[in-house]
Amino acid sequence: MSKHGPIRIGVGGWTFEPWRGNFYPEGLAQKRELEYAGSKLTAIEINGTYYGSQKPESFAKWHAETPEGFVFTLKGPRFTTNRRVLAEAGESVERFFNSGVTELKEKLGPVNWQFMGTKKFDPADFEGFLKLLPKRVDGRDIRHAVEVRHDSFKAKEFVELVREYGVAIIFAGDSEFPSIPDVTAPFVYARIMGTSEDEELGYSSKALDGWAETAKAWSEGRTPPALKDQLLAPAAKAEPREVFLFVISGFKQRNPAAAMALIERV
C-alpha cells in the first residue's frame, strides 16, 4: 500500500493573454493552449464554472485534450454560494451537476464552493448547504471543498461540521483570507496566492521548498510542522491523502512557473 497519496499541482484556468510568449511558446495556437498546459501541469482549477454554465461538449473536449492522469477541479457557481440562505440552494446545485460536468469522467476532481468574504458562519444554515451536496452523480463519486473567507469560520465547530460530511476546507496560503489548516476530508485542497513579480519562479527557492514539503506532509497524512499550532480541532487520522495545490492570484504571470517548479520538487 502506498505511503503517500498523489500530489496534483496547477493553476487557475488556462486562458490568460500574458501567458502567451511567457508560459505558452510564441506562435502556439490558442486552441492548443489547454493541451500544452496539460503537458506541463498535473491539474487545473476551472474558473468559468463559477460565472456561468458550460456545455457538456466543452467538458468532453477538455477531457480529450489533456493526458491520462490529469485532473480538473471546478468552481461551483456563484449563484449557489452568493445567497443569504444557503439551505435554499438545492435547485442551483442540481442545475450545476446536470450541466455535463461528469463528461470529464475520471478527470473530474473536487468542486470548490467559494464563498464571499462577507458570508459569516451560520452553523445551521451551513449544514443545510452541506446536506445538498451530492455524493454521486451519473455513477461517479463527487468530492466537495469549501473556500470560506470570513474569520467567523475559524472555529472548532466549523471544522467538526464539515469533517462530519467529508468535505474539505480549502487552505488559503500566503493570502489575506483566513487560513484553516485542519484536514477534514480524504483529500487536501490548497490555494497559494503569494507569487511575486520579483521572483523568476514566482516564489523564492526557499518558499518553493517549503510548499513542496507541506504538500508531501499532507500526502503522507501528516500535519505540516509549520501548521500544527494553527489547528482548530484535533488532527485528522494519519493516512495517505490526495493533494491538490493550485498557484492562484498573486502575480499571475509567474503562476505557471511556480507550479512547474513545485512539480519538480515533489
Backbone as JSON, one array per atom type, in Angstrom:
{
  "sequence": "MSKHGPIRIGVGGWTFEPWRGNFYPEGLAQKRELEYAGSKLTAIEINGTYYGSQKPESFAKWHAETPEGFVFTLKGPRFTTNRRVLAEAGESVERFFNSGVTELKEKLGPVNWQFMGTKKFDPADFEGFLKLLPKRVDGRDIRHAVEVRHDSFKAKEFVELVREYGVAIIFAGDSEFPSIPDVTAPFVYARIMGTSEDEELGYSSKALDGWAETAKAWSEGRTPPALKDQLLAPAAKAEPREVFLFVISGFKQRNPAAAMALIERV",
  "N": [[0.85, -1.19, 0.0], [0.55, 2.22, -0.86], [2.47, 4.76, 0.71], [1.9, 7.36, 0.53], [-0.29, 9.81, -0.9], [-1.28, 10.86, -4.27], [0.08, 13.92, -5.56], [-1.21, 16.74, -6.89], [-0.67, 19.45, -8.99], [-1.23, 22.76, -10.06], [-2.67, 25.55, -11.87], [-5.01, 28.33, -11.96], [-7.37, 28.11, -14.39], [-6.65, 28.4, -17.98], [-6.61, 30.18, -19.98], [-5.13, 33.06, -20.53], [-3.96, 36.04, -21.44], [-1.33, 37.27, -20.91], [0.23, 34.99, -20.53], [0.94, 34.1, -22.97], [3.66, 33.58, -25.0], [5.12, 33.69, -22.76], [4.5, 31.66, -20.69], [3.22, 29.98, -22.53], [4.53, 28.89, -25.68], [5.8, 31.12, -28.19], [3.68, 31.78, -30.89], [2.08, 29.55, -30.56], [-0.99, 28.04, -31.23], [-4.09, 29.28, -30.01], [-6.1, 27.42, -29.57], [-4.71, 25.22, -28.81], [-3.74, 25.62, -26.32], [-4.69, 24.53, -23.87], [-3.99, 21.86, -24.22], [-1.2, 22.14, -24.22], [-0.77, 23.21, -21.63], [-1.65, 21.04, -20.16], [0.42, 19.29, -20.61], [2.43, 20.22, -19.03], [1.55, 20.71, -16.47], [-0.24, 19.18, -13.7], [-2.81, 19.43, -12.92], [-5.71, 21.53, -13.19], [-7.61, 24.28, -12.09], [-10.83, 25.02, -12.92], [-12.21, 28.05, -13.68], [-14.34, 29.17, -15.06], [-16.77, 27.92, -14.57], [-17.71, 29.07, -12.3], [-18.8, 31.48, -12.99], [-20.76, 30.99, -14.9], [-22.85, 28.58, -16.66], [-21.38, 25.8, -18.33], [-21.07, 23.96, -21.42], [-21.94, 20.49, -22.01], [-20.42, 19.46, -24.13], [-18.13, 20.97, -23.98], [-16.87, 20.14, -21.59], [-16.35, 17.51, -22.33], [-14.56, 17.93, -24.41], [-12.42, 19.15, -23.08], [-11.63, 17.02, -21.52], [-10.67, 15.33, -23.53], [-8.48, 16.72, -24.49], [-6.43, 16.63, -22.67], [-3.81, 14.86, -20.86], [-3.69, 11.38, -19.79], [-4.4, 10.8, -16.39], [-4.45, 13.45, -15.68], [-6.16, 16.05, -13.86], [-9.12, 17.93, -13.37], [-10.29, 20.48, -11.28], [-13.32, 22.05, -10.26], [-14.89, 25.22, -10.0], [-17.71, 25.78, -8.09], [-20.89, 27.26, -9.04], [-21.38, 30.78, -8.61], [-23.95, 31.59, -8.17], [-24.94, 29.74, -6.5], [-23.53, 29.9, -4.08], [-23.44, 32.61, -3.35], [-25.64, 33.72, -1.71], [-28.26, 34.59, 0.59], [-29.59, 32.64, 2.16], [-28.26, 29.66, 2.42], [-29.22, 27.09, 2.52], [-31.25, 27.04, 0.73], [-30.31, 26.52, -1.75], [-30.65, 24.3, -3.31], [-31.82, 23.81, -5.93], [-30.06, 25.2, -7.57], [-27.64, 23.83, -7.13], [-28.34, 21.32, -8.16], [-28.78, 22.01, -10.85], [-26.23, 22.71, -11.65], [-24.82, 20.25, -11.53], [-26.18, 18.92, -13.48], [-25.25, 19.99, -15.77], [-23.36, 18.79, -17.29], [-20.92, 18.18, -16.16], [-19.89, 15.69, -15.53], [-18.91, 14.73, -17.86], [-16.26, 15.03, -17.83], [-15.38, 12.73, -16.8], [-13.08, 10.38, -15.49], [-11.35, 12.38, -14.93], [-12.5, 14.29, -13.4], [-12.21, 16.26, -10.68], [-12.32, 17.51, -7.25], [-15.02, 19.75, -6.31], [-14.91, 23.19, -5.9], [-16.46, 25.14, -3.67], [-16.85, 28.34, -3.41], [-16.99, 31.04, -1.15], [-18.12, 34.38, -0.52], [-16.27, 37.05, 1.07], [-17.91, 38.34, 2.85], [-19.66, 36.52, 3.82], [-20.81, 35.0, 6.66], [-20.27, 32.51, 9.25], [-22.89, 30.46, 9.81], [-23.98, 28.02, 11.62], [-26.3, 26.24, 11.43], [-27.46, 26.92, 8.94], [-25.29, 26.51, 7.24], [-24.88, 23.78, 7.51], [-27.22, 22.97, 6.35], [-26.65, 23.58, 3.71], [-24.49, 21.82, 3.21], [-25.82, 19.42, 3.27], [-27.05, 19.41, 0.84], [-25.2, 18.72, -1.06], [-24.29, 16.46, -3.47], [-23.2, 13.04, -3.27], [-22.74, 11.23, -5.27], [-22.94, 11.35, -8.81], [-24.32, 10.52, -11.85], [-23.2, 7.98, -11.58], [-20.65, 8.5, -10.71], [-18.3, 9.22, -8.12], [-18.47, 12.15, -6.16], [-16.56, 14.79, -5.02], [-16.2, 17.34, -2.55], [-15.24, 20.69, -1.68], [-14.85, 23.51, 0.47], [-14.42, 26.97, 0.25], [-13.9, 29.33, 2.43], [-14.17, 32.71, 3.57], [-14.43, 34.42, 5.71], [-13.68, 35.5, 8.99], [-15.21, 34.35, 10.97], [-15.44, 31.69, 10.45], [-13.26, 30.48, 11.49], [-13.3, 28.38, 13.57], [-13.69, 25.73, 15.89], [-16.1, 24.38, 15.8], [-16.94, 24.69, 13.15], [-14.97, 23.24, 11.77], [-15.42, 20.65, 12.78], [-18.0, 20.24, 11.83], [-17.84, 20.22, 8.94], [-16.09, 18.12, 8.66], [-17.63, 16.0, 9.5], [-19.22, 15.65, 7.26], [-17.4, 14.95, 5.38], [-16.22, 16.87, 3.78], [-13.8, 19.01, 2.35], [-11.85, 21.67, 3.75], [-10.73, 24.42, 2.12], [-7.39, 25.34, 2.02], [-6.03, 28.47, 2.44], [-3.22, 29.85, 1.34], [-0.55, 32.17, 1.94], [-2.09, 34.52, 1.84], [-4.64, 37.07, 2.3], [-6.88, 36.02, 3.3], [-8.68, 33.94, 5.71], [-6.7, 31.33, 7.02], [-7.15, 28.03, 7.31], [-5.92, 25.17, 8.49], [-6.85, 22.64, 9.09], [-7.46, 19.25, 8.33], [-10.14, 17.76, 6.76], [-11.25, 15.9, 5.1], [-10.92, 13.06, 2.79], [-9.0, 14.03, 1.12], [-6.78, 16.78, 0.34], [-7.01, 20.26, -0.23], [-5.47, 23.01, -1.48], [-4.81, 26.48, -1.98], [-2.46, 28.66, -3.04], [-1.28, 31.98, -2.83], [0.79, 33.81, -3.24], [2.64, 34.65, -5.25], [5.27, 36.57, -6.79], [6.33, 39.39, -8.73], [8.98, 39.9, -8.62], [10.35, 37.54, -8.36], [11.7, 35.06, -10.38], [10.58, 32.54, -10.59], [8.23, 32.99, -9.39], [8.04, 32.43, -6.63], [10.53, 32.42, -4.01], [13.34, 30.15, -3.88], [13.5, 28.97, -1.38], [10.9, 29.34, -0.38], [9.44, 27.83, -2.24], [10.51, 25.3, -1.71], [9.49, 25.0, 0.84], [6.69, 24.91, 0.43], [6.55, 22.64, -1.13], [7.38, 20.67, 0.68], [5.33, 20.9, 2.52], [3.14, 20.01, 0.98], [3.96, 17.36, 0.58], [3.88, 16.39, 3.19], [1.12, 16.54, 3.77], [0.25, 14.66, 1.86], [1.21, 12.34, 2.91], [-0.29, 12.06, 5.11], [0.41, 13.49, 7.31], [0.47, 16.27, 9.62], [1.65, 19.29, 8.49], [4.58, 20.58, 9.97], [4.81, 23.4, 10.31], [2.22, 24.2, 10.49], [0.96, 23.07, 12.63], [0.4, 24.43, 15.06], [-1.72, 25.96, 14.34], [-4.02, 24.53, 14.09], [-7.51, 24.03, 14.54], [-9.0, 22.08, 15.64], [-8.77, 18.66, 16.91], [-6.19, 16.78, 15.27], [-6.65, 15.21, 12.06], [-7.14, 11.72, 11.24], [-4.15, 9.97, 10.61], [-3.36, 9.22, 7.46], [-2.63, 8.28, 4.07], [-3.24, 10.82, 1.63], [-4.8, 12.3, -1.23], [-3.56, 15.2, -2.78], [-4.34, 18.47, -3.75], [-2.94, 21.25, -5.13], [-2.95, 24.57, -5.9], [-1.56, 27.29, -7.65], [-2.48, 30.45, -7.35], [-3.85, 33.67, -8.14], [-1.92, 36.39, -6.78], [1.08, 37.43, -8.45], [0.08, 36.85, -11.37], [1.27, 36.21, -13.84], [3.51, 34.74, -13.24], [2.6, 32.39, -12.19], [2.33, 29.8, -13.57], [5.06, 29.11, -13.8], [5.79, 28.86, -11.13], [4.15, 26.73, -10.36], [5.17, 24.66, -11.99], [7.75, 24.51, -10.96], [7.19, 23.55, -8.41], [6.13, 21.07, -9.03], [8.42, 19.78, -9.94], [9.74, 19.55, -7.52], [8.25, 17.84, -5.93]],
  "CA": [[0.0, 0.0, 0.0], [1.35, 3.43, -0.96], [2.58, 5.53, 1.95], [1.52, 8.75, 0.26], [-1.25, 9.98, -1.98], [-0.78, 11.67, -5.37], [0.09, 15.37, -5.39], [-1.56, 17.36, -8.17], [-0.32, 20.87, -8.88], [-1.57, 23.52, -11.25], [-3.03, 26.96, -11.78], [-6.42, 28.59, -12.23], [-7.66, 28.35, -15.8], [-5.53, 28.27, -18.92], [-6.69, 31.26, -20.96], [-4.65, 34.3, -19.9], [-3.14, 36.62, -22.5], [0.09, 37.44, -20.57], [0.97, 33.72, -20.57], [1.34, 33.83, -24.35], [5.04, 34.02, -25.16], [5.73, 33.62, -21.43], [4.31, 30.23, -20.4], [2.98, 29.34, -23.83], [5.52, 29.26, -26.69], [5.4, 32.06, -29.24], [3.07, 31.17, -32.07], [1.19, 28.41, -30.26], [-2.41, 28.34, -31.49], [-4.86, 29.35, -28.77], [-6.89, 26.21, -29.38], [-3.85, 24.17, -28.28], [-3.18, 26.05, -25.04], [-5.0, 23.55, -22.82], [-3.14, 20.7, -24.49], [0.16, 22.46, -23.77], [-0.81, 23.3, -20.17], [-1.77, 19.68, -19.65], [1.71, 18.61, -20.71], [3.36, 20.83, -18.08], [0.93, 20.72, -15.15], [-0.95, 17.93, -13.42], [-4.19, 19.77, -12.6], [-6.15, 22.91, -13.43], [-8.88, 24.66, -11.49], [-11.63, 25.72, -13.91], [-12.89, 29.21, -13.09], [-15.51, 29.56, -15.82], [-17.99, 27.35, -14.0], [-18.15, 29.97, -11.22], [-19.52, 32.61, -13.57], [-21.9, 30.56, -15.7], [-22.88, 27.18, -17.07], [-20.62, 25.36, -19.5], [-21.78, 22.94, -22.17], [-21.38, 19.15, -21.9], [-19.4, 19.28, -25.16], [-16.89, 21.61, -23.53], [-16.24, 19.25, -20.63], [-15.83, 16.35, -23.08], [-13.41, 18.42, -25.17], [-11.31, 19.33, -22.13], [-11.16, 15.68, -21.18], [-9.93, 14.77, -24.66], [-7.27, 17.49, -24.78], [-5.45, 16.51, -21.58], [-3.27, 13.49, -20.79], [-4.16, 10.43, -18.77], [-3.94, 11.15, -15.05], [-4.69, 14.86, -15.42], [-7.4, 16.25, -13.12], [-9.7, 19.27, -13.29], [-11.24, 20.82, -10.22], [-14.29, 23.02, -10.78], [-15.53, 26.13, -9.06], [-19.16, 25.76, -8.13], [-21.42, 28.55, -9.47], [-21.59, 31.83, -7.61], [-25.39, 31.68, -7.89], [-25.2, 28.79, -5.42], [-22.9, 30.29, -2.81], [-23.66, 34.03, -3.03], [-27.05, 33.9, -1.36], [-28.44, 34.79, 2.03], [-29.93, 31.36, 2.78], [-27.56, 28.62, 1.67], [-30.02, 25.87, 2.51], [-32.22, 27.14, -0.36], [-29.54, 26.44, -2.99], [-30.78, 22.97, -3.89], [-32.07, 23.85, -7.37], [-28.82, 25.65, -8.22], [-26.7, 22.71, -7.06], [-28.79, 20.3, -9.11], [-28.57, 22.52, -12.21], [-24.79, 22.64, -11.92], [-24.42, 18.87, -11.79], [-26.84, 18.48, -14.69], [-24.72, 20.77, -16.89], [-22.41, 18.0, -18.07], [-19.61, 18.11, -15.52], [-19.38, 14.31, -15.49], [-18.24, 14.44, -19.13], [-14.83, 14.98, -17.52], [-15.13, 11.34, -16.45], [-12.13, 10.14, -14.4], [-10.55, 13.6, -14.7], [-13.28, 15.2, -12.56], [-11.71, 16.37, -9.32], [-13.25, 18.14, -6.31], [-15.69, 21.01, -6.62], [-14.61, 24.26, -4.97], [-17.57, 26.04, -3.39], [-16.19, 29.54, -2.87], [-17.93, 31.98, -0.53], [-17.64, 35.76, -0.44], [-15.71, 37.42, 2.36], [-18.96, 38.87, 3.73], [-20.5, 35.41, 4.29], [-20.43, 34.57, 8.0], [-20.59, 31.13, 9.59], [-24.16, 30.17, 10.46], [-23.9, 26.55, 11.68], [-27.49, 25.53, 10.95], [-27.63, 27.14, 7.51], [-24.19, 25.89, 6.51], [-25.15, 22.34, 7.46], [-28.26, 22.8, 5.35], [-25.97, 23.58, 2.41], [-23.72, 20.58, 3.08], [-26.77, 18.33, 3.0], [-27.46, 19.48, -0.57], [-24.11, 18.34, -1.94], [-24.42, 15.03, -3.82], [-22.01, 12.2, -3.15], [-22.55, 10.56, -6.56], [-23.7, 11.86, -9.94], [-24.09, 9.69, -13.04], [-22.35, 6.84, -11.24], [-19.3, 8.93, -10.32], [-18.17, 9.84, -6.81], [-18.25, 13.59, -6.22], [-15.88, 15.34, -3.84], [-16.52, 18.75, -2.35], [-14.39, 21.5, -0.82], [-15.42, 24.84, 0.69], [-13.45, 28.05, 0.42], [-14.58, 30.34, 3.25], [-13.31, 33.88, 3.61], [-14.78, 35.28, 6.84], [-13.0, 35.0, 10.19], [-16.13, 33.59, 11.83], [-15.29, 30.26, 10.17], [-12.1, 29.96, 12.23], [-13.91, 27.85, 14.78], [-13.68, 24.28, 16.01], [-17.43, 23.9, 15.41], [-16.96, 24.62, 11.69], [-14.12, 22.12, 11.37], [-16.1, 19.41, 13.12], [-19.18, 20.11, 10.98], [-17.51, 19.78, 7.57], [-15.46, 16.8, 8.77], [-18.72, 15.03, 9.58], [-19.73, 15.45, 5.91], [-16.3, 14.56, 4.5], [-15.94, 17.99, 2.87], [-12.52, 19.63, 2.65], [-11.72, 23.12, 3.89], [-9.62, 24.85, 1.27], [-6.37, 26.1, 2.75], [-5.6, 29.69, 1.73], [-1.84, 30.14, 1.72], [0.04, 33.44, 1.5], [-3.2, 35.39, 1.42], [-5.31, 37.87, 3.34], [-8.05, 35.28, 3.76], [-8.41, 33.04, 6.83], [-6.02, 30.07, 6.7], [-7.59, 26.97, 8.22], [-5.14, 24.02, 8.03], [-7.42, 21.36, 9.51], [-7.84, 18.31, 7.27], [-11.49, 17.29, 7.1], [-11.73, 15.01, 4.03], [-9.89, 12.11, 2.35], [-8.06, 14.74, 0.25], [-6.44, 18.14, 0.79], [-7.13, 21.24, -1.32], [-4.81, 24.25, -1.07], [-4.61, 27.52, -2.99], [-1.44, 29.57, -2.54], [-1.56, 33.22, -3.55], [1.85, 34.77, -2.94], [3.68, 34.84, -6.26], [5.78, 37.95, -6.88], [6.99, 39.76, -9.99], [10.43, 39.97, -8.38], [10.92, 36.2, -8.37], [11.56, 34.45, -11.71], [9.68, 31.39, -10.46], [7.07, 33.4, -8.6], [8.44, 32.31, -5.23], [11.94, 32.11, -3.79], [13.61, 28.71, -3.78], [13.17, 28.56, -0.01], [9.44, 29.26, -0.26], [9.01, 26.68, -3.04], [10.86, 24.1, -0.94], [8.56, 24.91, 1.97], [5.37, 24.45, -0.03], [6.7, 21.25, -1.57], [7.41, 19.84, 1.89], [3.97, 20.92, 3.08], [2.32, 19.11, 0.16], [4.38, 15.98, 0.86], [3.36, 16.02, 4.51], [-0.31, 16.26, 3.6], [0.05, 13.43, 1.07], [1.57, 11.22, 3.78], [-1.21, 12.04, 6.24], [0.99, 14.21, 8.45], [0.23, 17.7, 9.7], [2.91, 20.02, 8.28], [5.04, 21.16, 11.23], [4.56, 24.84, 10.39], [0.79, 24.46, 10.63], [0.42, 22.36, 13.79], [-0.11, 25.35, 16.07], [-2.87, 26.68, 13.81], [-5.18, 23.64, 14.03], [-8.64, 24.46, 15.37], [-9.6, 20.86, 16.2], [-7.79, 17.57, 16.9], [-5.72, 16.42, 13.92], [-7.33, 14.11, 11.39], [-6.44, 10.44, 11.22], [-2.98, 9.98, 9.73], [-3.46, 8.26, 6.37], [-2.29, 8.93, 2.8], [-4.31, 11.61, 1.03], [-4.55, 13.01, -2.47], [-3.38, 16.63, -2.52], [-4.49, 19.41, -4.85], [-2.33, 22.52, -4.77], [-3.02, 25.49, -7.03], [-0.93, 28.61, -7.53], [-3.6, 31.3, -7.75], [-3.73, 35.1, -7.83], [-0.56, 36.89, -6.72], [1.49, 37.95, -9.75], [-0.43, 35.71, -12.14], [2.16, 35.84, -14.94], [4.51, 33.79, -12.74], [1.98, 31.22, -11.57], [2.72, 28.52, -14.18], [6.45, 28.8, -13.46], [5.8, 28.38, -9.74], [3.53, 25.39, -10.34], [6.12, 23.69, -12.57], [8.85, 24.35, -10.0], [6.7, 22.69, -7.33], [6.02, 19.71, -9.57], [9.78, 19.23, -9.92], [10.17, 19.31, -6.14], [7.51, 16.76, -5.28]],
  "C": [[0.88, 1.23, 0.0], [1.33, 4.19, 0.36], [2.26, 7.0, 1.74], [0.53, 8.78, -0.9], [-0.64, 10.82, -3.09], [-0.86, 13.16, -5.05], [-0.14, 16.0, -6.76], [-1.41, 18.87, -8.05], [-0.65, 21.59, -10.18], [-1.9, 24.96, -10.96], [-4.53, 27.09, -12.01], [-6.63, 28.93, -13.69], [-6.46, 28.13, -16.69], [-5.55, 29.35, -19.99], [-6.34, 32.58, -20.27], [-3.62, 34.91, -20.85], [-1.67, 36.79, -22.12], [0.89, 36.14, -20.52], [1.48, 33.4, -21.97], [2.72, 34.44, -24.62], [5.8, 34.02, -23.85], [5.7, 32.16, -20.98], [4.12, 29.47, -21.71], [4.03, 29.8, -24.85], [4.94, 30.26, -27.69], [4.8, 31.29, -30.42], [2.17, 29.99, -31.81], [-0.26, 28.83, -30.49], [-3.19, 28.31, -30.19], [-5.64, 28.07, -28.51], [-6.05, 25.05, -28.83], [-3.28, 24.53, -26.9], [-3.49, 25.07, -23.91], [-4.15, 22.31, -23.0], [-1.73, 20.94, -23.97], [0.2, 22.52, -22.23], [-0.88, 21.92, -19.54], [-0.48, 18.89, -19.7], [2.71, 19.09, -19.67], [2.86, 20.79, -16.64], [0.21, 19.4, -14.92], [-2.41, 18.16, -13.02], [-4.46, 21.22, -12.99], [-7.47, 23.12, -12.71], [-9.65, 25.48, -12.53], [-12.44, 26.82, -13.23], [-14.22, 29.52, -13.77], [-16.81, 29.06, -15.25], [-18.53, 28.19, -12.84], [-19.08, 31.05, -11.77], [-20.73, 32.21, -14.41], [-21.77, 29.12, -16.13], [-22.02, 26.94, -18.3], [-21.42, 24.25, -20.19], [-21.14, 21.56, -21.96], [-20.26, 18.9, -22.91], [-18.07, 19.89, -24.76], [-16.15, 20.71, -22.55], [-15.62, 18.04, -21.35], [-14.58, 16.74, -23.86], [-12.2, 18.58, -24.26], [-10.74, 17.99, -21.68], [-10.26, 15.13, -22.28], [-8.58, 15.45, -24.89], [-6.18, 17.37, -23.71], [-5.02, 15.05, -21.41], [-3.91, 12.64, -19.69], [-3.58, 10.83, -17.42], [-4.14, 12.61, -14.7], [-6.04, 15.01, -14.72], [-7.82, 17.73, -13.18], [-10.49, 19.4, -11.99], [-12.12, 21.93, -10.79], [-14.73, 23.95, -9.67], [-17.04, 26.0, -9.22], [-19.68, 27.15, -8.47], [-21.67, 29.52, -8.33], [-23.06, 31.99, -7.25], [-25.78, 30.73, -6.76], [-24.72, 29.33, -4.09], [-23.18, 31.73, -2.4], [-25.14, 34.3, -2.78], [-27.18, 33.99, 0.15], [-28.72, 33.47, 2.74], [-29.33, 30.24, 1.93], [-28.4, 27.36, 1.53], [-31.07, 25.88, 1.4], [-31.55, 26.99, -1.73], [-29.71, 25.13, -3.74], [-30.95, 22.96, -5.4], [-30.81, 24.25, -8.13], [-27.77, 24.56, -8.23], [-27.06, 21.65, -8.09], [-28.54, 20.73, -10.55], [-27.1, 22.42, -12.6], [-24.38, 21.21, -12.29], [-25.13, 18.26, -13.01], [-26.29, 19.17, -15.94], [-23.69, 20.02, -17.72], [-21.05, 17.82, -17.45], [-19.03, 16.69, -15.53], [-18.81, 13.87, -16.83], [-16.72, 14.49, -18.95], [-14.39, 13.58, -17.09], [-14.12, 11.22, -15.3], [-11.27, 11.35, -14.09], [-11.31, 14.64, -13.88], [-12.76, 15.15, -11.13], [-12.74, 17.04, -8.41], [-13.87, 19.42, -6.85], [-15.37, 22.01, -5.52], [-15.83, 25.17, -4.85], [-17.01, 27.25, -2.66], [-17.24, 30.53, -2.37], [-17.29, 33.37, -0.44], [-17.14, 36.06, 0.97], [-16.73, 37.96, 3.34], [-19.83, 37.76, 4.33], [-19.98, 34.9, 5.62], [-20.89, 33.13, 8.26], [-21.88, 31.07, 10.39], [-24.26, 28.65, 10.49], [-25.1, 25.83, 11.08], [-27.65, 25.7, 9.44], [-26.51, 26.48, 6.71], [-24.38, 24.38, 6.44], [-26.26, 22.05, 6.45], [-27.68, 22.77, 3.95], [-25.21, 22.28, 2.2], [-24.62, 19.4, 2.75], [-27.21, 18.3, 1.54], [-26.42, 18.92, -1.53], [-24.15, 16.83, -2.22], [-23.11, 14.28, -3.68], [-21.71, 11.46, -4.46], [-23.46, 11.21, -7.61], [-23.34, 11.02, -11.16], [-23.11, 8.55, -12.77], [-20.94, 7.21, -10.84], [-19.32, 9.56, -8.93], [-17.85, 11.32, -6.98], [-17.63, 14.05, -4.9], [-16.1, 16.84, -3.76], [-15.5, 19.41, -1.41], [-15.02, 22.88, -0.67], [-14.3, 25.84, 0.93], [-14.17, 29.2, 1.13], [-13.62, 31.5, 3.51], [-13.69, 34.88, 4.71], [-14.2, 34.67, 8.11], [-13.9, 34.19, 11.11], [-16.02, 32.09, 11.6], [-14.09, 29.66, 10.9], [-12.57, 29.47, 13.59], [-13.9, 26.32, 14.74], [-15.0, 23.7, 15.53], [-17.53, 23.76, 13.89], [-16.15, 23.43, 11.21], [-14.83, 20.8, 11.62], [-17.31, 19.17, 12.22], [-18.81, 19.59, 9.59], [-16.82, 18.43, 7.59], [-16.53, 15.71, 8.84], [-19.27, 14.69, 8.19], [-18.64, 15.07, 4.91], [-15.95, 15.61, 3.47], [-14.64, 18.66, 3.31], [-12.67, 21.13, 2.87], [-10.52, 23.54, 3.05], [-8.67, 25.73, 2.06], [-5.91, 27.27, 1.9], [-4.21, 30.06, 2.21], [-1.37, 31.48, 1.17], [-1.04, 34.42, 1.06], [-3.76, 36.14, 2.62], [-6.51, 37.14, 3.91], [-7.69, 34.36, 4.92], [-7.75, 31.74, 6.36], [-6.41, 29.03, 7.74], [-6.93, 25.68, 7.75], [-5.72, 22.66, 8.38], [-7.85, 20.52, 8.31], [-9.16, 17.67, 7.65], [-12.07, 16.32, 6.07], [-10.63, 14.03, 3.66], [-8.9, 12.73, 1.37], [-7.81, 16.12, 0.85], [-6.48, 19.06, -0.43], [-6.52, 22.55, -0.81], [-4.68, 25.2, -2.25], [-3.6, 28.51, -2.4], [-1.39, 30.8, -3.45], [-0.46, 34.26, -3.39], [2.92, 34.96, -3.99], [4.01, 36.32, -6.44], [6.45, 38.18, -8.22], [8.5, 39.71, -9.84], [11.12, 38.61, -8.43], [10.66, 35.55, -9.73], [10.59, 33.29, -11.69], [8.48, 31.73, -9.58], [7.34, 33.42, -7.11], [9.95, 32.12, -5.16], [12.12, 30.6, -3.7], [13.23, 28.18, -2.4], [11.66, 28.4, 0.16], [8.89, 28.07, -1.05], [9.32, 25.38, -2.32], [9.87, 23.9, 0.2], [7.19, 24.41, 1.55], [5.43, 23.02, -0.52], [6.69, 20.3, -0.38], [6.04, 19.79, 2.56], [3.06, 19.97, 2.31], [2.67, 17.65, 0.42], [3.84, 15.52, 2.2], [1.88, 15.69, 4.43], [-0.54, 14.93, 2.89], [0.36, 12.19, 1.9], [0.65, 11.13, 5.0], [-0.69, 12.74, 7.47], [0.51, 15.66, 8.44], [1.56, 18.41, 9.47], [3.33, 20.73, 9.56], [4.71, 22.64, 11.38], [3.11, 25.18, 10.67], [0.19, 23.84, 11.89], [-0.23, 23.28, 14.81], [-1.36, 26.1, 15.62], [-4.14, 25.82, 13.76], [-6.26, 24.12, 14.99], [-9.31, 23.29, 16.08], [-8.52, 19.78, 16.23], [-7.44, 17.17, 15.48], [-6.5, 15.24, 13.37], [-6.5, 12.84, 11.48], [-5.3, 10.47, 10.21], [-3.1, 8.85, 8.71], [-3.16, 8.98, 5.06], [-3.49, 9.65, 2.19], [-3.87, 12.2, -0.31], [-4.5, 14.51, -2.16], [-3.55, 17.41, -3.82], [-3.92, 20.75, -4.39], [-2.31, 23.42, -6.01], [-2.33, 26.81, -6.7], [-1.9, 29.59, -8.17], [-3.28, 32.75, -7.4], [-2.27, 35.52, -7.76], [-0.19, 37.58, -8.02], [1.25, 36.83, -10.75], [0.5, 35.27, -13.28], [3.16, 34.77, -14.53], [3.9, 32.48, -12.25], [2.33, 29.88, -12.24], [4.16, 28.12, -13.85], [6.56, 28.26, -12.04], [5.24, 26.97, -9.65], [4.5, 24.34, -10.89], [7.31, 23.45, -11.64], [8.45, 23.46, -8.84], [6.57, 21.25, -7.8], [7.39, 19.05, -9.58], [10.2, 18.82, -8.52], [9.44, 18.16, -5.47], [7.64, 15.44, -6.02]]
}
